[in-house]
Structures are given as structure tokens and as C-alpha cells.
Amino acid sequence: MKVNTKPDSIEVTLDIAAPPDRVWSALTDADELTRWFPPTASVTSGEGGEIRLGWEPELEMSCSIETWTPNKHLRTGWADGVTQEQRETNPIMLYVDYFLEPAGDNATRLRLVHSGFGQGAEWESMYDGIRRGWSCELNSLKHFLERHSNKQRELTMIGQAVSDERAAWDALTGKQGLNFSKRPEDLLTDDSYSFQTPGEGAFTGRVLLASDRDFMGTIAELNDSIFRLGVHSCFGEQQMMIFISAWGVDTGRLGALKDKLNSLLNKLYAGTRV
């Protein structure tokens, strides 16, 4: 995966071991979208239609479809999350372009360009969040298509409000938290790693993405699921978030793991506002 950033745009390019029509379906079919991106989605296909993405009842977004060239080019609008102040400083609409081209036998090169960002302090947080978000979400798309194509996903999301992002990150990944085998920021893509949860023992996997604010890796013990950590701005506050995307894993086991992770977050942060 290659990420290029410019003052007004974010560009991410990655190769996926799936043909263009399969990647196109994952980007434009509502059921397929929920297998790697949001928990809920609906699509009115074709130019003039829309793609609606939802994470919570309070967090839904509508993306107008501007260009619809099957298996080659999709362009959508991205107005949600843009404040009135941002519109005044930059009246240009934000857009997301997905360019698909063959990259050998049964493979696709996907290039995403998210453009139209304005300049100034009022844009910095949004730009940074979207840049980080696309790196994670496109890793999820690639993993889904290459390892779990056509399978339904169970998405687990857990969050706890925090005030000090650095302290919260260190607490969760350190010995009193998930006890990572190595600090996430010292890990490289494709490295092996492990972490622990109370009462579950060790989980192991391969690193997909790692930095001092985001981590994403596979979990071998959960059928090569995706485990993701990050501090995100949600409903006006900073939250330490844990996401697990699982395909073909018993829902009872996922529920038990969610309860243990919730208890861990409460233990680390509740009352302390780290």
C-alpha cells in the first residue's frame, strides 16, 4: 500500500489479488460493503444515485454518485462531516475517486483519491482522521477479498472516552493492558505479533498496519480476523476504539471476548479519564 498526501488530497494505491469486477462489487454492492466497511449500507446504483454508509444511528453518511463506470471508475461526493465554517473557507465539494485497473491475472490495482480539502486549522483534524481511516479501511477491503471473499462479517466495536491520547494508547498496549509483544509503533507490516486479554491467553497474528496511533493486524486464533486499535473523534469526544472484523467465527466466542475487552477498557480508563 502506498499513501501520498497533498495539501488538498489523499491518495492511496494498493494491489488486490482479485479481479476488477470483484473489487467493483465490493465497492458498490450494499451487502458487500458491510463485509469490510460499515455495519450497514444501501446503494442506489448509477450516476445520480447514492451510497449510504452507517456505523451508528447517529453516524450515517450519504455519498452522491457522480461517476459510475463499472469495473473502472467510481466517484462519490463526501459532504458529511464538513462543517459550515469549512464550507465558508472552501466551498468546493469533497470527492472520493476509486480507479480500478487490471494488475496481472486476477488482480487489481485500486487507486483511491479523496480530494477537495481546504486549508487552515479547521481542516487539520478532519484531514488527519480521513487519512488514517482510509489506510485502515482499504487494508480491510484487501484482507476481505483475499482471505474471506463472499463471507458475512461480524463487526465488534468497543470504545471508551479518553482525554490524553498518548497516555491512553500506552495504557492499552502496555503490560497492564493488552501486553503487546512489542510496542505497536516499533512493528512493521508483515511482522509477527501477539497480545493478551484477561482470561483468553495470547492471540497471535501478522501486522497489517502499525503506528503510534493506529494498529491493525490479523488474529490467527479467530480464523484470520482483523484486530484494530485507534483513538478516534466520536460525537465530540476522543475515544479509544477497538474493532474486530471476524468472518466465520462463533458469535458466542466473539461476545465473550467483547465483554472481556469492555472490562479491560473500564479498568484502564473509567474514572481516570486518561
Secondary structure in CASP SS format (residue, H / E / C, confidence):
PFRMAT SS
TARGET T0000
AUTHOR 0000-0000-0000
METHOD secondary structure of the structure
MODEL  1
M C 1.00
K E 1.00
V E 1.00
N E 1.00
T E 1.00
K E 1.00
P C 1.00
D C 1.00
S E 1.00
I E 1.00
E E 1.00
V E 1.00
T E 1.00
L E 1.00
D E 1.00
I E 1.00
A C 1.00
A C 1.00
P C 1.00
P H 1.00
D H 1.00
R H 1.00
V H 1.00
W H 1.00
S H 1.00
A H 1.00
L H 1.00
T H 1.00
D C 1.00
A H 1.00
D H 1.00
E H 1.00
L H 1.00
T C 1.00
R C 1.00
W C 1.00
F C 1.00
P C 1.00
P C 1.00
T E 1.00
A E 1.00
S E 1.00
V E 1.00
T E 1.00
S C 1.00
G C 1.00
E C 1.00
G C 1.00
G C 1.00
E E 1.00
I E 1.00
R E 1.00
L E 1.00
G E 1.00
W E 1.00
E E 1.00
P C 1.00
E C 1.00
L E 1.00
E E 1.00
M E 1.00
S E 1.00
C E 1.00
S E 1.00
I E 1.00
E E 1.00
T E 1.00
W E 1.00
T E 1.00
P C 1.00
N C 1.00
K C 1.00
H E 1.00
L E 1.00
R E 1.00
T E 1.00
G E 1.00
W C 1.00
A C 1.00
D C 1.00
G C 1.00
V C 1.00
T C 1.00
Q H 1.00
E H 1.00
Q H 1.00
R H 1.00
E H 1.00
T H 1.00
N C 1.00
P C 1.00
I C 1.00
M C 1.00
L C 1.00
Y E 1.00
V E 1.00
D E 1.00
Y E 1.00
F E 1.00
L E 1.00
E E 1.00
P E 1.00
A C 1.00
G C 1.00
D C 1.00
N C 1.00
A C 1.00
T E 1.00
R E 1.00
L E 1.00
R E 1.00
L E 1.00
V E 1.00
H E 1.00
S E 1.00
G C 1.00
F C 1.00
G C 1.00
Q C 1.00
G C 1.00
A H 1.00
E H 1.00
W H 1.00
E H 1.00
S H 1.00
M H 1.00
Y H 1.00
D H 1.00
G H 1.00
I H 1.00
R H 1.00
R H 1.00
G H 1.00
W H 1.00
S H 1.00
C H 1.00
E H 1.00
L H 1.00
N H 1.00
S H 1.00
L H 1.00
K H 1.00
H H 1.00
F H 1.00
L H 1.00
E H 1.00
R H 1.00
H C 1.00
S C 1.00
N C 1.00
K C 1.00
Q C 1.00
R E 1.00
E E 1.00
L E 1.00
T E 1.00
M E 1.00
I E 1.00
G E 1.00
Q E 1.00
A E 1.00
V C 1.00
S C 1.00
D C 1.00
E H 1.00
R H 1.00
A H 1.00
A H 1.00
W H 1.00
D H 1.00
A H 1.00
L H 1.00
T H 1.00
G C 1.00
K C 1.00
Q C 1.00
G C 1.00
L C 1.00
N C 1.00
F C 1.00
S C 1.00
K C 1.00
R C 1.00
P H 1.00
E H 1.00
D H 1.00
L C 1.00
L C 1.00
T C 1.00
D C 1.00
D C 1.00
S E 1.00
Y E 1.00
S E 1.00
F E 1.00
Q E 1.00
T E 1.00
P C 1.00
G C 1.00
E C 1.00
G E 1.00
A E 1.00
F E 1.00
T E 1.00
G E 1.00
R E 1.00
V E 1.00
L E 1.00
L E 1.00
A E 1.00
S C 1.00
D C 1.00
R C 1.00
D E 1.00
F E 1.00
M E 1.00
G E 1.00
T E 1.00
I E 1.00
A H 1.00
E H 1.00
L H 1.00
N C 1.00
D C 1.00
S E 1.00
I E 1.00
F E 1.00
R E 1.00
L E 1.00
G E 1.00
V E 1.00
H E 1.00
S E 1.00
C E 1.00
F C 1.00
G C 1.00
E E 1.00
Q E 1.00
Q E 1.00
M E 1.00
M E 1.00
I E 1.00
F E 1.00
I E 1.00
S E 1.00
A E 1.00
W E 1.00
G C 1.00
V C 1.00
D C 1.00
T H 1.00
G H 1.00
R H 1.00
L H 1.00
G H 1.00
A H 1.00
L H 1.00
K H 1.00
D H 1.00
K H 1.00
L H 1.00
N H 1.00
S H 1.00
L H 1.00
L H 1.00
N H 1.00
K H 1.00
L H 1.00
Y H 1.00
A C 1.00
G C 1.00
T C 1.00
R C 1.00
V C 1.00
END
